Amino acid sequence: MSLIAESRFERNPTTREPRWIKWGLLTIALAFFSFFLLLPLVAVFAEALRKGVEAYWQAIIDPDARAAIRLTLIAAAISVPLNLLFGLAAAWAITKFDFRGKHFLVTLIDLPFSISPVVAGLIYVLVFGAQGWLGPWLENHDVKIVFAVPGIVLATIFVTVPFIARELIPLMEAQGREEEEAAIVLGANGWQTFWKVTLPNIKWGLLYGVILCNARAMGEFGAVSVVSGHIRGETNTIPLHVEILYNEYNFAAAFSAASILALLALLTLAVKTWVEWRMHAAVRHIPAA
């Protein structure tokens, strides 16, 4: 259901269920949320602070923890802008042009959703590893990808490819091509049409996709775990750092590091909620047909 149709449905409901059904569904939803989402989140912060604020802070400023935070931010800072460019280009091509192989391109965009992240990591090892297809050439030229930062970035890019494109494609399809065609008829070139017409219409959907892409990039575990090598202080992201600490029975430090991801998730949720509010506000200002 489009945002316009959803907004109109909320203003003019066509069905009225009995009150007990509404409250029953609400109770089930709140119970599920409390048990499966809120309780684990509270447990993370409770365990992180079990030994006190000082121990929590020492776990956060530990050199390995700081290196993991830095690497996580680097991977997200590289992968999100690249996926932003790809998502814009792919969505523009798919929604504004007709060409042979369009459906195949849409299928390729969805590929990371259908492949296990662990398998994706193994693919990069097969291609760029020491015994992989390009391994000998990379070794001769002193280029290291697997078990290094480039491999982590590549794995992160792979698993986050669909998020921005998949957010933009249905939005741009719903908007159609009429405004762009009108701008071109009036003399605008391609870049002017994009900056003055297309981008203002998709800016909130684009920001929404970027938020989801960034959240996945910072929380990715499977693919990154395969290509990282788990080198302390060098190739461990925050999720990998949490795993190592937990396997060493250093639970307080593990939950302290995990709380960073939880805080990032809460921040992402807050920004996501704000973007959704702005998107719905924009829809409400669209006059009904």
Helices and strands as residue ranges (DSSP letters): H 3-11, H 19-33, I 34-38, H 39-48, H 53-61, H 63-96, H 102-109, H 111-114, H 117-128, H 135-140, H 149-175, H 178-185, H 190-193, I 194-198, H 199-219, H 222-228, H 238-247, H 251-284
